[in-house]
Structures are given as structure tokens and as C-alpha cells.
Amino acid sequence: MNKLFVVMLAMGMLATGTLNTVINKVIYGTSAPGCCGVDTAGQNNKYPHKYDHAWMQTWFMFIGETLTIFPLLYSRYKKRQEIRRQNKVLTSSINGTNYDVPVKQNGIFHYIFALPACCDLTASTLGGIGLLWVPASIWQMMRGAIIIFSGILSVIFLKKKLKIHNWLGMAIVILGLGLVGLAGFLKIMNESSISINMTYFFIGIVLVICAQIISASQMVVEEKFLDGTGYEPLNVVFMEGFWGLVIMSVIILPVVYFTPSGTPVYAPLNFNGTAKYPTNEAVNIYHDNARDALYQIMNFKPLMGFNIIYFSSIAFFNFFGLSVTQQLSAVHRTLIDACRTIFVWGVSLFLYYGAGLEDYGEKIDIYSLIQGGGFIFLVLGTFIYNGIIKLPCSSYGENEEDKPLLNDDIYD
């Protein structure tokens, strides 16, 4: 593959990966009229309220993943053409004839992908709910916890042996996560007008961590059941998106629609966008109203545009990531992941200071230094874990820096 083309794909992966997080945060911060808001008198009203439909956003994410069917079909076509060409050359050299030999490929659809799709569904939704209450940059950094749980679960279920540098890397990542979380708590405590309730921030952090545990479990499931099946990565993404979309549409969204929503769910807003009355935001963990979400989207064009950008970005991110992941070393992939976190933080700062969109962005304060220090530890721990920074006291396999990373998050 041409080096310039690989660089362009890597930049596309970085841009869309950043966009996935930022646009989702913008969507959650957007208010639009709904179909079933409830005021303090218990009456249904179409009051504008925040689009806080995390379960519905997972549905949109799976739409993005299923869109990878188009590059998948093209890839399978190109492979068939190449196999036919090679077969023609082979048969011509053996007996002088030139005819097509039937090409056998794995079928695209298989039920085996339903299990990792359930993991993806749960992890993405929990992470999405966490994003409702956690700043985008902190949320992105906390996803680094996946390296800890991936390592531990690979020892328990895959019988892998971690070396000194793996354990040290995990310990440094834990330190980094602690600093990032501490910075978030201190920021909220120091704000005169608290926009994020401390309790919800804590719940959000816990949900993000739980999401990383499930994402790590997904990696173990994929390695346990999909290794050796011959399915290409793009096929895995499409099938997990397909099964996720089916399960969400047929089972999950109907179930969470009928779970208790509490009263009031959506309180009317003041002119400045704040709620006139307290709202029970915790219901977002187990309840979502897909009808209300679609009503908001269809009746507020910017919100519709944001969601189209979101699932399109998911599709392109998976395509870019899977196109270059075999071409890049662990050094490059780790740097891309680190740059993605920096870009998310940078865009959040731009939204706050450059665009004047304070509700969507983040500001810099003294606690940002603690957050920055935590981010440095996260990157350092990841480099040590993956053998990019080598320790004299640990043993390394050949070309360890070229092995796949445990914290690769291609899907979103």
C-alpha cells in the first residue's frame, strides 16, 4: 500500500475517531421539542429538553457499523477477482486450458457474531450514558482503562502470561486514570455554578469503567470464538453491527421504552436552557423513549444532521481503522490513539473559547494540569505495556512492538 495513502487513511481514522466522541457530546447537549415531556403537574407537554437518548445513540452506532457492508462487498469482489486470475494462470500452466474455477468464500452472515454484538451493545450504551455526565476529554481518557481489564481477562480466560512490563504498564495506567478522575472531581467542586451534578459525574465515571470491562470481555470473546474462522475484520464489524441493530430494534429499545420513567422525566426549560424543576436523570440508565428521540430528530434539523454525521463517521472510522491497522506498528497505533484524545480535548476547548458554545465545550483551569498529567501517565503506561518503551528487567518476544494492541478500539 502506498505510504502516502496509508498516512491519509491514518489521518482519516484520527479525524473520524475524534468526531465520534465530540459529535456525540454535542448531540447530548442539544435541546429540541419532544413528544412526551412531563411537567411538574404530570401533564404531557412538548417542552424542549436535552437529547439524552443513550440507548438510541447505540442504535445509530450500529447503523454506522452496518454501513461497512459496502466496502466489505467490494473487498470480497476484489478477492474473488484475484483468486480467479491466479486460478486461470495455474490451470493454463498445467494443461493449457483457461477456464474459471469456482471461488469459495465464507458466508457473510453467521449467528456466532451475536454474542460479541451483545457485548458491544452493552459497553457502548453504558459508555454513552456516562458521556451524558462526564466531559468529553475525561471520558476519552477514562477509556484507557480497557488495557487493564484486557490484560487481566486474557490471563483468566485465554491463559496468557503477562510479563513485568505488562503489569508495570497497567499500574501506571491506573495512576493516570486516578489523576484524570481526581481532576474531574476537583473541577466540579470548584465551579460556582455546577453544571454537572457530583453524583451524576461519579455515576458517569463508574459507567465508563464498566463499559471498558465489557469491551475487554468482547475482545476475549472475539479471540476465543472468532480466531481461526477465516472472517476478515470488516466482516466482523458488519456482522456485529447487523446483530446489534436487530437486537436493539427487536428487544432492547422496546424493553427500555416500557421501563418506569419516573416523574418528571423532562422538566420545562428556562430561557437560558436550564431546567425550571429538578429532573431525575438517572432514569437514562434503564429507560429510553425511542419515539421521543425520533420526534426530536425529525422536528429539529440540526439534531438530524448531527446524527447523520455521527453514524457516517462511525462507518468511515471503521473503514479507515481496518484499512491501516495491519500496515501500522504498535508505535503508530498508540500515537494515533493518544492524538485522538488530544484532539477531543482540543476541540472541546475550541467549542468553549473559540465558538462560544460553553454548553458543548470545556474550559481550562488549574485542574487541567492534573488532567494533563494523568493523560501523560496513561500514554506512558500504554507504551510500556505494549513493549514500545522497553525495560531492562523484563523479557520481550520478537517484534513485540508489531503485535496487535489490546486497547485497539476500532468500533467507535
C-alpha positions as CSV (number, residue, x, y, z in Angstrom):
1,M,0.0,0.0,0.0
2,N,1.3,3.4,-0.9
3,K,2.8,5.2,2.1
4,L,1.1,8.5,1.4
5,F,-2.2,6.6,1.1
6,V,-1.6,4.9,4.4
7,V,-0.9,8.3,6.0
8,M,-4.2,9.7,4.6
9,L,-6.1,6.7,5.9
10,A,-4.5,7.2,9.4
11,M,-5.4,10.8,9.3
12,G,-9.0,9.9,8.4
13,M,-9.0,7.4,11.3
14,L,-7.8,10.1,13.7
15,A,-10.3,12.7,12.4
16,T,-13.4,10.4,12.4
17,G,-12.3,8.9,15.8
18,T,-12.2,12.4,17.3
19,L,-15.5,13.3,15.6
20,N,-17.3,10.3,17.1
21,T,-16.7,11.5,20.6
22,V,-17.2,15.2,20.0
23,I,-20.4,15.0,17.9
24,N,-22.0,12.6,20.4
25,K,-21.3,15.0,23.2
26,V,-22.8,17.8,21.1
27,I,-25.9,15.7,20.4
28,Y,-26.4,15.1,24.1
29,G,-26.1,18.8,24.8
30,T,-28.7,19.8,22.1
31,S,-32.2,20.6,23.2
32,A,-35.3,20.1,21.0
33,P,-39.0,19.7,21.4
34,G,-40.1,16.2,22.3
35,C,-43.3,14.3,22.0
36,C,-43.8,13.3,25.6
37,G,-42.2,15.6,28.1
38,V,-43.8,15.6,31.5
39,D,-44.1,18.8,33.6
40,T,-44.4,19.0,37.4
41,A,-48.1,18.6,37.2
42,G,-47.7,15.3,35.5
43,Q,-49.2,16.6,32.2
44,N,-47.7,15.6,28.8
45,N,-46.2,18.7,27.1
46,K,-43.9,19.1,24.1
47,Y,-41.3,21.1,26.1
48,P,-37.8,21.4,24.6
49,H,-35.4,19.2,26.5
50,K,-31.9,17.8,26.1
51,Y,-31.5,14.8,23.7
52,D,-30.3,12.3,26.3
53,H,-31.2,9.1,24.5
54,A,-28.0,7.0,25.0
55,W,-29.8,3.7,24.1
56,M,-31.0,5.3,20.9
57,Q,-27.4,6.5,20.1
58,T,-26.2,2.9,20.3
59,W,-28.8,2.1,17.7
60,F,-27.4,4.8,15.5
61,M,-23.9,3.5,16.1
62,F,-24.9,0.0,14.8
63,I,-26.3,1.7,11.7
64,G,-22.8,3.1,11.1
65,E,-21.3,-0.3,11.6
66,T,-23.7,-2.0,9.2
67,L,-22.8,0.6,6.5
68,T,-19.4,-1.2,6.3
69,I,-21.3,-3.8,4.1
70,F,-20.4,-1.6,1.1
71,P,-16.6,-1.8,1.5
72,L,-17.0,-5.4,2.6
73,L,-18.8,-6.4,-0.6
74,Y,-16.2,-4.5,-2.7
75,S,-13.3,-6.2,-0.8
76,R,-14.9,-9.7,-1.3
77,Y,-15.3,-8.9,-5.0
78,K,-11.7,-7.9,-5.4
79,K,-10.5,-11.0,-3.7
80,R,-12.7,-13.2,-5.9
81,Q,-11.3,-11.5,-9.0
82,E,-7.7,-12.0,-7.7
83,I,-8.3,-15.7,-6.9
84,R,-9.9,-16.2,-10.4
85,R,-6.9,-14.6,-12.0
86,Q,-4.5,-16.8,-10.1
87,N,-6.5,-19.9,-10.9
88,K,-6.6,-19.1,-14.6
89,V,-2.8,-18.7,-14.6
90,L,-2.4,-22.0,-12.7
91,T,-4.8,-24.1,-14.9
92,S,-3.2,-22.6,-18.1
93,S,0.3,-23.6,-17.0
94,I,-0.8,-27.1,-16.1
95,N,-2.9,-28.2,-19.1
96,G,-3.0,-25.3,-21.4
97,T,-6.7,-24.5,-20.7
98,N,-8.1,-21.3,-19.4
99,Y,-11.3,-21.5,-17.5
100,D,-12.9,-20.2,-14.3
101,V,-12.6,-22.3,-11.1
102,P,-15.4,-21.8,-8.6
103,V,-14.3,-19.5,-5.8
104,K,-15.3,-20.4,-2.2
105,Q,-15.6,-17.7,0.4
106,N,-17.1,-17.7,3.9
107,G,-20.7,-16.5,4.0
108,I,-21.2,-13.0,5.3
109,F,-23.9,-13.8,7.8
110,H,-23.4,-16.0,10.9
111,Y,-25.1,-16.3,14.3
112,I,-21.7,-16.5,16.1
113,F,-21.4,-12.7,15.9
114,A,-24.5,-12.2,18.1
115,L,-22.5,-12.7,21.3
116,P,-19.8,-10.1,20.7
117,A,-22.6,-7.8,19.4
118,C,-24.3,-8.0,22.8
119,C,-21.0,-7.1,24.5
120,D,-20.6,-4.2,22.1
121,L,-24.2,-3.1,22.7
122,T,-23.9,-3.1,26.4
123,A,-20.5,-1.4,26.5
124,S,-21.4,1.3,24.0
125,T,-24.6,2.1,25.8
126,L,-23.0,2.3,29.3
127,G,-20.3,4.5,27.9
128,G,-22.9,6.6,26.1
129,I,-24.8,7.2,29.3
130,G,-21.6,8.1,31.1
131,L,-20.9,10.7,28.4
132,L,-24.1,12.4,29.4
133,W,-22.5,13.5,32.7
134,V,-18.7,13.4,32.0
135,P,-16.7,15.9,30.0
136,A,-15.7,14.6,26.6
137,S,-11.9,14.8,27.2
138,I,-12.2,13.0,30.6
139,W,-14.5,10.4,29.1
140,Q,-12.0,9.7,26.3
141,M,-9.1,9.4,28.7
142,M,-11.0,7.0,31.1
143,R,-11.5,4.6,28.1
144,G,-7.8,3.9,28.6
145,A,-8.9,1.6,31.4
146,I,-9.6,-1.1,28.8
147,I,-5.9,-2.1,28.8
148,I,-6.2,-3.1,32.5
149,F,-9.2,-5.3,32.1
150,S,-8.0,-6.7,28.8
151,G,-4.8,-7.9,30.4
152,I,-6.5,-9.4,33.4
153,L,-9.2,-11.2,31.4
154,S,-6.6,-12.5,28.9
155,V,-4.8,-14.1,31.9
156,I,-8.0,-15.7,33.3
157,F,-9.8,-16.9,30.2
158,L,-7.1,-17.1,27.5
159,K,-4.4,-18.4,29.8
160,K,-1.9,-15.7,28.7
161,K,1.1,-14.8,30.8
162,L,1.8,-11.2,31.5
163,K,5.3,-10.1,32.0
164,I,6.9,-7.4,34.2
165,H,6.4,-4.6,31.7
166,N,2.7,-5.6,31.2
167,W,2.0,-5.3,35.0
168,L,4.0,-2.1,35.4
169,G,2.2,-0.6,32.4
170,M,-1.1,-1.4,33.9
171,A,-0.1,0.1,37.2
172,I,0.9,3.3,35.5
173,V,-2.4,3.4,33.6
174,I,-4.2,3.1,36.9
175,L,-2.3,6.0,38.3
176,G,-3.2,8.1,35.2
177,L,-6.8,7.2,35.5
178,G,-6.8,8.2,39.1
179,L,-5.4,11.6,38.3
180,V,-7.9,12.2,35.4
181,G,-10.8,11.3,37.7
182,L,-9.4,13.5,40.5
183,A,-9.1,16.4,38.1
184,G,-12.8,16.0,37.1
185,F,-14.0,15.9,40.7
186,L,-12.0,18.9,41.7
187,K,-13.3,20.9,38.7
188,I,-16.9,20.2,39.6
189,M,-16.3,21.0,43.3
190,N,-14.7,24.3,42.4
191,E,-17.3,25.6,40.0
192,S,-19.6,28.2,41.4
193,S,-22.5,27.2,39.1
194,I,-22.3,23.5,38.9
195,S,-23.5,22.3,35.5
196,I,-22.8,18.6,36.2
197,N,-24.0,17.2,39.5
198,M,-21.3,15.5,41.5
199,T,-23.3,12.3,42.0
200,Y,-24.0,12.0,38.3
201,F,-20.4,12.6,37.5
202,F,-19.4,9.8,39.8
203,I,-22.1,7.5,38.2
204,G,-20.8,8.5,34.8
205,I,-17.2,7.6,35.6
206,V,-18.4,4.2,37.1
207,L,-20.4,3.5,33.9
208,V,-17.4,4.3,31.7
209,I,-15.2,1.9,33.7
210,C,-17.9,-0.8,33.5
211,A,-18.1,-0.2,29.7
212,Q,-14.3,-0.9,29.5
213,I,-14.7,-4.1,31.4
214,I,-17.4,-5.3,28.9
215,S,-15.3,-4.1,25.9
216,A,-12.4,-6.1,27.3
217,S,-14.8,-9.1,27.6
218,Q,-15.8,-8.6,24.0
219,M,-12.1,-8.8,22.9
220,V,-11.8,-12.1,24.8
221,V,-15.0,-13.4,23.2
222,E,-13.8,-12.5,19.8
223,E,-10.4,-14.1,20.3
224,K,-12.0,-17.2,21.8
225,F,-14.7,-17.8,19.2
226,L,-13.7,-16.0,16.1
227,D,-9.9,-16.8,15.8
228,G,-9.4,-19.3,13.0
229,T,-12.8,-18.9,11.5
230,G,-11.4,-17.0,8.5
231,Y,-13.7,-14.0,8.7
232,E,-12.0,-10.8,7.8
233,P,-12.1,-7.9,10.3
234,L,-14.5,-5.8,8.1
235,N,-16.9,-8.8,8.1
236,V,-16.7,-8.9,11.9
237,V,-17.6,-5.2,12.2
238,F,-20.5,-5.5,9.8
239,M,-22.0,-8.6,11.4
240,E,-21.7,-7.2,14.9
241,G,-23.4,-4.1,13.7
242,F,-26.1,-6.1,12.0
243,W,-26.8,-8.3,15.0
244,G,-26.6,-5.3,17.3
245,L,-29.1,-3.4,15.1
246,V,-31.5,-6.4,15.2
247,I,-31.2,-7.0,18.9
248,M,-31.7,-3.3,19.7
249,S,-34.7,-2.9,17.4
250,V,-36.5,-6.1,18.4
251,I,-35.6,-6.5,22.0
252,I,-33.7,-3.7,23.8
253,L,-35.5,-0.5,22.6
254,P,-39.0,-1.9,23.2
255,V,-37.9,-3.1,26.7
256,V,-36.4,0.2,27.8
257,Y,-39.3,2.1,26.3
258,F,-41.7,0.4,28.8
259,T,-39.4,0.6,31.9
260,P,-40.5,3.1,34.5
261,S,-39.5,6.6,33.5
262,G,-40.2,8.4,36.8
263,T,-41.9,11.8,37.2
264,P,-40.9,14.2,36.0
265,V,-38.6,13.0,33.2
266,Y,-38.3,16.2,31.2
267,A,-39.0,19.4,33.1
268,P,-39.7,22.6,31.1
269,L,-36.6,24.8,30.5
270,N,-35.9,28.4,31.3
271,F,-34.9,30.8,28.6
272,N,-31.2,30.1,29.3
273,G,-31.8,26.4,28.7
274,T,-31.7,25.3,32.4
275,A,-34.4,23.2,33.9
276,K,-37.1,25.0,35.9
277,Y,-37.5,22.0,38.1
278,P,-35.3,19.1,39.2
279,T,-35.2,16.2,36.8
280,N,-34.4,12.5,37.5
281,E,-31.5,12.0,35.1
282,A,-30.7,8.6,36.5
283,V,-33.6,7.0,34.6
284,N,-31.4,7.2,31.5
285,I,-29.6,4.2,32.7
286,Y,-32.6,1.9,32.3
287,H,-35.1,3.9,30.3
288,D,-35.2,5.4,26.9
289,N,-38.1,6.7,24.8
290,A,-37.2,6.0,21.1
291,R,-40.4,7.7,20.0
292,D,-39.4,10.9,21.8
293,A,-35.9,10.6,20.3
294,L,-37.2,10.3,16.7
295,Y,-39.6,13.2,17.3
296,Q,-36.8,15.4,18.4
297,I,-34.7,14.4,15.5
298,M,-37.4,14.8,12.9
299,N,-38.5,18.2,14.2
300,F,-35.1,19.8,14.7
301,K,-33.0,19.6,11.6
302,P,-29.6,20.4,13.3
303,L,-30.1,17.3,15.5
304,M,-30.9,15.2,12.5
305,G,-27.8,16.4,10.8
306,F,-25.7,15.7,13.9
307,N,-26.9,12.1,14.0
308,I,-26.3,11.6,10.2
309,I,-22.7,12.9,10.8
310,Y,-22.4,10.5,13.8
311,F,-23.3,7.2,12.1
312,S,-21.5,8.2,8.9
313,S,-18.4,9.0,11.0
314,I,-18.7,5.6,12.7
315,A,-18.7,3.8,9.3
316,F,-15.7,5.8,8.0
317,F,-13.8,5.3,11.2
318,N,-14.2,1.5,11.0
319,F,-13.2,1.6,7.3
320,F,-10.1,3.8,7.9
321,G,-9.1,1.8,11.0
322,L,-9.4,-1.6,9.5
323,S,-7.6,-0.4,6.3
324,V,-4.5,0.7,8.1
325,T,-4.3,-1.4,11.2
326,Q,-2.3,-4.2,9.5
327,Q,0.0,-1.6,8.0
328,L,1.0,0.2,11.2
329,S,3.2,-0.8,14.1
330,A,2.1,-0.6,17.7
331,V,4.0,2.7,18.0
332,H,1.9,4.3,15.3
333,R,-1.4,2.9,16.6
334,T,-0.7,4.1,20.1
335,L,0.3,7.6,18.9
336,I,-2.9,7.8,16.9
337,D,-4.9,6.8,19.9
338,A,-3.1,9.4,22.0
339,C,-3.6,12.1,19.4
340,R,-7.3,11.2,19.3
341,T,-7.5,12.0,23.0
342,I,-5.6,15.3,22.5
343,F,-7.8,16.2,19.6
344,V,-11.0,15.6,21.6
345,W,-9.7,17.8,24.3
346,G,-8.6,20.4,21.8
347,V,-11.9,20.5,20.0
348,S,-13.7,20.8,23.4
349,L,-11.6,23.8,24.3
350,F,-12.3,25.4,20.9
351,L,-16.0,24.9,21.3
352,Y,-15.8,26.7,24.7
353,Y,-13.4,29.5,23.8
354,G,-13.4,29.8,20.0
355,A,-17.0,29.1,19.1
356,G,-18.5,30.4,22.3
357,L,-20.5,27.2,22.8
358,E,-19.9,26.8,26.5
359,D,-22.6,24.0,27.0
360,Y,-20.7,21.8,24.5
361,G,-17.1,22.7,25.3
362,E,-14.7,22.6,28.2
363,K,-12.6,25.4,29.8
364,I,-9.0,25.4,31.1
365,D,-8.3,25.8,34.8
366,I,-5.7,24.8,37.3
367,Y,-7.1,21.3,37.5
368,S,-6.5,20.8,33.7
369,L,-2.8,20.4,34.7
370,I,-3.7,17.4,36.8
371,Q,-5.8,16.0,33.9
372,G,-2.8,16.6,31.6
373,G,-0.5,14.8,34.0
374,G,-2.9,11.9,34.1
375,F,-3.0,11.7,30.4
376,I,0.8,11.6,30.2
377,F,0.8,8.6,32.6
378,L,-1.9,6.9,30.5
379,V,0.2,7.2,27.4
380,L,3.4,6.1,29.2
381,G,1.7,3.1,30.7
382,T,0.3,2.1,27.3
383,F,3.7,2.4,25.7
384,I,5.3,0.3,28.5
385,Y,2.5,-2.3,28.4
386,N,2.9,-2.8,24.7
387,G,6.7,-3.0,24.8
388,I,7.2,0.2,22.9
389,I,9.3,1.5,25.8
390,K,11.4,-1.5,26.8
391,L,12.5,-2.2,30.3
392,P,15.8,-3.9,31.1
393,C,14.2,-6.0,33.8
394,S,11.6,-7.6,31.6
395,S,11.7,-10.1,28.7
396,Y,10.2,-9.4,25.3
397,G,9.3,-11.6,22.3
398,E,10.5,-10.9,18.8
399,N,8.9,-7.9,17.2
400,E,6.7,-7.3,20.2
401,E,6.1,-3.7,19.1
402,D,4.4,-5.0,16.0
403,K,1.8,-7.2,17.8
404,P,-1.8,-6.1,17.9
405,L,-2.7,-3.8,20.8
406,L,-5.1,-4.9,23.5
407,N,-6.5,-1.4,23.6
408,D,-7.4,-1.1,19.9
409,D,-11.0,0.3,19.8
410,I,-11.9,0.1,16.2
411,Y,-15.6,0.1,16.6
412,D,-16.3,3.5,17.9
